[in-house]
Amino acid sequence: MRDTPEQRLKAGSVGWLQILALVFATTGPLIGLVGAVPVALTQGNGIGMAGCFLLAGLVYLVFGAGFAALTRQVVDAGAFYACVARGLSRPAGLIAAGLATTAYMALQLCCYGLIGFFMTQLSQGVWGEGLPWWFNALLVNAVVPFCAQRNLTFAARLLGVLVLAEFAVLAAFAASVLWHGGGPEGLSAQPFAPAQVFSAGFGAAMVFAVAAFAGFETAAVYGEEARAPQRTVPRVLLVAILAVTATLAGSAWALIAAYGPGEVVDAAARDPGALWFSAVSRFLSPDLSTAMAVLLMTSLFASIVGLQNAVSRYLYALGRDGAIWPMLAQMHPQHETPYIANLAQASVSILALAGLGLVENDPLRIALGSASALAVIALLSAQILVSAAVIGFFRGRGGGVWSTRIAPAASALALAALLCTVLLNLRSLTGGSAAAAWTIAIALLALAGACALRAWAMKRRDPAAYARLGGAR
């Protein structure tokens, strides 16, 4: 069932810069900064949020050392799924696949909620009235499958332009704050002080920090389509983690400096929506503030497309290995992309958006509440499995001690500590709803159980198909 002509991605179609553009688009640093930082300042650990970005970046640098070593050996569109299946066990691989796809789908719903909300705000400002957020999100959903269906070169070019503009505005803002010596309180290192980072609200802040990094690991899903994947994917992982860390921590620090550590939290509480745009208008120009608002919309769109690519490739890999509906592995005859998986993911999004539109009028509660908490818990759990898989895969195979033993063990412990912190703060992250917190926990446990049962059923009924899980040949 594996590697038939109708189920083969286009090998060698993209280089490392193109994959980097796709990864940056998926991560969308501007989304985490403009969407989450104002909330984290008031409901998290205050100015210590900048330090949380730096802390998350350090954890992911250690994680990336082991993951990069494994991606040199395991080149598969299933990424976490294939790595865990080969490093731990096939049932664990299916669990990792379920967690990863759930995380990316939840993050995509967050982006749909945000872009629907901002489209409503924009239309109200221009025409005095706006369409419901869910209707706007469905309009975007109608375009996303077309962009994701095209070949990766097209997507990389489209998203790369949007990402470059996004980074340019953030870099210009940080440079201007430095040039002017900060705001009324000058430049300060307080946001990175341990007393600020580990203050009350640290757990909630780390949810936003981890969510802002989500997507850097999707470099591995493009391995089968990359030129020289054993070099390309590890390089993209390292560059992406360093660039995202510098952008998130540096931009958050610049924002705090622009207002002053003693004033920024109050400013965020007064008008969280205008926090960034007011600062950019003051330190750069009103025109660039308007451009930043437009770039936030394009960044959300780019992230939605990037997440669509990631989910469709996971579905493709699972379908190719016979774990789910085999038709999901069918390629588009012209673009050589998994278009059935792409359409399936779009259909799931339509159903989810329609359902949420019936029960929730405030999309920000979805994007910055239960959906983001679900995504972070699922993603951290999958990353812990990957860290363990690195150690398991290289046992008896040799390899550098740092990348195959020390780094994955350290990252597993650090990620587990982050996961515990998130779980302890889960009720507050869901708006104080114990029912929502329990629903998330039970749903993820049920998902893991269903994946394990699927593996057990395959092993019993079709041992040959079970042996192929994770791309084993």
KACORFEN-V858691 format. One record per residue. N is the residue number from 1. RES is the residue in one letter. SS is DSSP state (helix for helix, strand for strand, loop for the rest). NEAR is the number of other C-alpha atoms within 8 Angstrom. Layout:
n & res & ss & near
N & RES & SS & NEAR
N & RES & SS & NEAR
This chain:
n & res & ss & near
1 & M & loop & 6
2 & R & loop & 7
3 & D & loop & 8
4 & T & loop & 7
5 & P & helix & 5
6 & E & helix & 8
7 & Q & helix & 11
8 & R & loop & 9
9 & L & loop & 10
10 & K & loop & 9
11 & A & loop & 8
12 & G & loop & 10
13 & S & loop & 10
14 & V & strand & 11
15 & G & loop & 10
16 & W & helix & 12
17 & L & helix & 7
18 & Q & helix & 12
19 & I & helix & 14
20 & L & helix & 11
21 & A & helix & 13
22 & L & helix & 14
23 & V & helix & 15
24 & F & helix & 14
25 & A & helix & 15
26 & T & helix & 15
27 & T & helix & 12
28 & G & loop & 14
29 & P & helix & 12
30 & L & helix & 11
31 & I & helix & 12
32 & G & helix & 14
33 & L & helix & 12
34 & V & helix & 10
35 & G & helix & 9
36 & A & helix & 11
37 & V & helix & 12
38 & P & helix & 14
39 & V & helix & 11
40 & A & helix & 14
41 & L & helix & 14
42 & T & helix & 12
43 & Q & helix & 10
44 & G & loop & 14
45 & N & loop & 18
46 & G & helix & 12
47 & I & helix & 14
48 & G & helix & 15
49 & M & helix & 17
50 & A & helix & 15
51 & G & helix & 12
52 & C & helix & 14
53 & F & helix & 14
54 & L & helix & 12
55 & L & helix & 8
56 & A & helix & 13
57 & G & helix & 13
58 & L & helix & 8
59 & V & helix & 11
60 & Y & helix & 10
61 & L & helix & 11
62 & V & helix & 12
63 & F & helix & 13
64 & G & helix & 11
65 & A & helix & 11
66 & G & helix & 15
67 & F & helix & 12
68 & A & helix & 11
69 & A & helix & 12
70 & L & helix & 11
71 & T & helix & 13
72 & R & loop & 12
73 & Q & loop & 7
74 & V & loop & 8
75 & V & loop & 12
76 & D & loop & 13
77 & A & loop & 13
78 & G & loop & 15
79 & A & loop & 12
80 & F & helix & 13
81 & Y & helix & 14
82 & A & helix & 14
83 & C & helix & 16
84 & V & helix & 17
85 & A & helix & 16
86 & R & helix & 13
87 & G & helix & 13
88 & L & loop & 12
89 & S & loop & 9
90 & R & helix & 13
91 & P & helix & 12
92 & A & helix & 12
93 & G & helix & 18
94 & L & helix & 13
95 & I & helix & 14
96 & A & helix & 14
97 & A & helix & 13
98 & G & helix & 11
99 & L & helix & 15
100 & A & helix & 12
101 & T & helix & 10
102 & T & helix & 10
103 & A & helix & 14
104 & Y & helix & 12
105 & M & helix & 12
106 & A & helix & 12
107 & L & helix & 13
108 & Q & helix & 12
109 & L & helix & 13
110 & C & helix & 13
111 & C & helix & 13
112 & Y & helix & 12
113 & G & helix & 15
114 & L & helix & 12
115 & I & helix & 14
116 & G & helix & 15
117 & F & helix & 11
118 & F & helix & 9
119 & M & helix & 11
120 & T & helix & 14
121 & Q & helix & 9
122 & L & helix & 9
123 & S & helix & 12
124 & Q & helix & 10
125 & G & helix & 8
126 & V & helix & 6
127 & W & helix & 7
128 & G & loop & 7
129 & E & loop & 8
130 & G & loop & 11
131 & L & loop & 8
132 & P & loop & 8
133 & W & helix & 15
134 & W & helix & 12
135 & F & helix & 9
136 & N & helix & 13
137 & A & helix & 13
138 & L & helix & 10
139 & L & helix & 8
140 & V & helix & 10
141 & N & helix & 11
142 & A & helix & 8
143 & V & helix & 8
144 & V & helix & 12
145 & P & helix & 13
146 & F & helix & 8
147 & C & helix & 9
148 & A & helix & 13
149 & Q & helix & 12
150 & R & loop & 10
151 & N & loop & 10
152 & L & helix & 8
153 & T & helix & 9
154 & F & helix & 8
155 & A & helix & 12
156 & A & helix & 12
157 & R & helix & 10
158 & L & helix & 8
159 & L & helix & 12
160 & G & helix & 12
161 & V & helix & 8
162 & L & helix & 13
163 & V & helix & 13
164 & L & helix & 8
165 & A & helix & 9
166 & E & helix & 12
167 & F & helix & 9
168 & A & helix & 8
169 & V & helix & 10
170 & L & helix & 11
171 & A & helix & 10
172 & A & helix & 9
173 & F & helix & 13
174 & A & helix & 12
175 & A & helix & 8
176 & S & helix & 10
177 & V & helix & 14
178 & L & helix & 10
179 & W & helix & 7
180 & H & loop & 7
181 & G & loop & 8
182 & G & loop & 15
183 & G & strand & 12
184 & P & loop & 7
185 & E & loop & 10
186 & G & strand & 9
187 & L & loop & 9
188 & S & loop & 8
189 & A & loop & 6
190 & Q & helix & 9
191 & P & helix & 15
192 & F & helix & 10
193 & A & loop & 10
194 & P & helix & 6
195 & A & helix & 6
196 & Q & helix & 13
197 & V & helix & 16
198 & F & loop & 10
199 & S & loop & 9
200 & A & loop & 6
201 & G & loop & 11
202 & F & helix & 12
203 & G & helix & 12
204 & A & helix & 15
205 & A & helix & 14
206 & M & helix & 13
207 & V & helix & 12
208 & F & helix & 13
209 & A & helix & 13
210 & V & helix & 11
211 & A & helix & 11
212 & A & helix & 11
213 & F & helix & 13
214 & A & loop & 10
215 & G & loop & 11
216 & F & helix & 13
217 & E & helix & 8
218 & T & helix & 10
219 & A & helix & 15
220 & A & helix & 12
221 & V & helix & 13
222 & Y & helix & 12
223 & G & helix & 13
224 & E & helix & 13
225 & E & helix & 12
226 & A & strand & 16
227 & R & loop & 11
228 & A & loop & 7
229 & P & helix & 12
230 & Q & helix & 10
231 & R & helix & 8
232 & T & helix & 13
233 & V & helix & 17
234 & P & helix & 12
235 & R & helix & 9
236 & V & helix & 13
237 & L & helix & 13
238 & L & helix & 10
239 & V & helix & 8
240 & A & helix & 12
241 & I & helix & 14
242 & L & helix & 10
243 & A & helix & 8
244 & V & helix & 12
245 & T & helix & 13
246 & A & helix & 10
247 & T & helix & 12
248 & L & helix & 14
249 & A & helix & 13
250 & G & helix & 11
251 & S & helix & 14
252 & A & helix & 12
253 & W & helix & 10
254 & A & helix & 13
255 & L & helix & 11
256 & I & helix & 12
257 & A & helix & 15
258 & A & helix & 11
259 & Y & helix & 14
260 & G & loop & 13
261 & P & loop & 13
262 & G & loop & 5
263 & E & loop & 8
264 & V & helix & 12
265 & V & helix & 12
266 & D & helix & 8
267 & A & helix & 11
268 & A & helix & 13
269 & A & helix & 9
270 & R & helix & 6
271 & D & loop & 8
272 & P & helix & 10
273 & G & helix & 6
274 & A & helix & 7
275 & L & helix & 11
276 & W & helix & 9
277 & F & helix & 11
278 & S & helix & 9
279 & A & helix & 11
280 & V & helix & 13
281 & S & helix & 12
282 & R & helix & 8
283 & F & helix & 9
284 & L & loop & 11
285 & S & loop & 9
286 & P & helix & 9
287 & D & helix & 7
288 & L & helix & 11
289 & S & helix & 13
290 & T & helix & 9
291 & A & helix & 8
292 & M & helix & 11
293 & A & helix & 9
294 & V & helix & 8
295 & L & helix & 11
296 & L & helix & 11
297 & M & helix & 10
298 & T & helix & 9
299 & S & helix & 15
300 & L & helix & 14
301 & F & helix & 11
302 & A & helix & 13
303 & S & helix & 14
304 & I & helix & 13
305 & V & helix & 13
306 & G & helix & 13
307 & L & helix & 14
308 & Q & helix & 15
309 & N & helix & 10
310 & A & helix & 11
311 & V & helix & 13
312 & S & helix & 13
313 & R & helix & 13
314 & Y & helix & 15
315 & L & helix & 13
316 & Y & helix & 15
317 & A & helix & 12
318 & L & helix & 14
319 & G & helix & 14
320 & R & helix & 14
321 & D & loop & 15
322 & G & loop & 11
323 & A & loop & 12
324 & I & loop & 9
325 & W & loop & 7
326 & P & helix & 12
327 & M & helix & 7
328 & L & helix & 15
329 & A & helix & 16
330 & Q & loop & 13
331 & M & loop & 14
332 & H & loop & 10
333 & P & loop & 5
334 & Q & loop & 4
335 & H & loop & 9
336 & E & loop & 11
337 & T & loop & 11
338 & P & loop & 16
339 & Y & helix & 12
340 & I & helix & 11
341 & A & helix & 14
342 & N & helix & 15
343 & L & helix & 9
344 & A & helix & 9
345 & Q & helix & 11
346 & A & helix & 12
347 & S & helix & 8
348 & V & helix & 8
349 & S & helix & 11
350 & I & helix & 10
351 & L & helix & 8
352 & A & helix & 9
353 & L & helix & 12
354 & A & helix & 9
355 & G & helix & 8
356 & L & helix & 9
357 & G & helix & 10
358 & L & helix & 7
359 & V & helix & 6
360 & E & loop & 7
361 & N & loop & 7
362 & D & loop & 6
363 & P & helix & 12
364 & L & helix & 10
365 & R & helix & 8
366 & I & helix & 12
367 & A & helix & 15
368 & L & helix & 10
369 & G & helix & 12
370 & S & helix & 14
371 & A & helix & 13
372 & S & helix & 16
373 & A & helix & 13
374 & L & helix & 11
375 & A & helix & 15
376 & V & helix & 12
377 & I & helix & 12
378 & A & helix & 13
379 & L & helix & 12
380 & L & helix & 12
381 & S & helix & 12
382 & A & helix & 14
383 & Q & helix & 11
384 & I & helix & 12
385 & L & helix & 12
386 & V & helix & 12
387 & S & helix & 15
388 & A & helix & 13
389 & A & helix & 14
390 & V & helix & 17
391 & I & helix & 13
392 & G & helix & 9
393 & F & helix & 11
394 & F & helix & 11
395 & R & loop & 7
396 & G & loop & 4
397 & R & loop & 6
398 & G & loop & 6
399 & G & loop & 7
400 & G & loop & 7
401 & V & helix & 7
402 & W & helix & 7
403 & S & helix & 12
404 & T & helix & 14
405 & R & helix & 12
406 & I & helix & 9
407 & A & helix & 13
408 & P & helix & 18
409 & A & helix & 11
410 & A & helix & 9
411 & S & helix & 14
412 & A & helix & 14
413 & L & helix & 8
414 & A & helix & 9
415 & L & helix & 12
416 & A & helix & 11
417 & A & helix & 8
418 & L & helix & 11
419 & L & helix & 11
420 & C & helix & 8
421 & T & helix & 9
422 & V & helix & 14
423 & L & helix & 8
424 & L & helix & 8
425 & N & loop & 10
426 & L & helix & 10
427 & R & helix & 12
428 & S & helix & 9
429 & L & helix & 11
430 & T & loop & 13
431 & G & loop & 7
432 & G & loop & 7
433 & S & loop & 9
434 & A & helix & 8
435 & A & helix & 6
436 & A & helix & 10
437 & A & helix & 12
438 & W & helix & 8
439 & T & helix & 8
440 & I & helix & 10
441 & A & helix & 8
442 & I & helix & 8
443 & A & helix & 8
444 & L & helix & 10
445 & L & helix & 8
446 & A & helix & 8
447 & L & helix & 11
448 & A & helix & 11
449 & G & helix & 8
450 & A & helix & 8
451 & C & helix & 12
452 & A & helix & 12
453 & L & helix & 8
454 & R & helix & 10
455 & A & helix & 13
456 & W & helix & 9
457 & A & helix & 9
458 & M & helix & 12
459 & K & helix & 12
460 & R & helix & 7
461 & R & helix & 6
462 & D & loop & 9
463 & P & helix & 9
464 & A & helix & 7
465 & A & helix & 11
466 & Y & helix & 11
467 & A & helix & 8
468 & R & helix & 10
469 & L & helix & 15
470 & G & helix & 14
471 & G & helix & 9
472 & A & loop & 7
473 & R & loop & 3
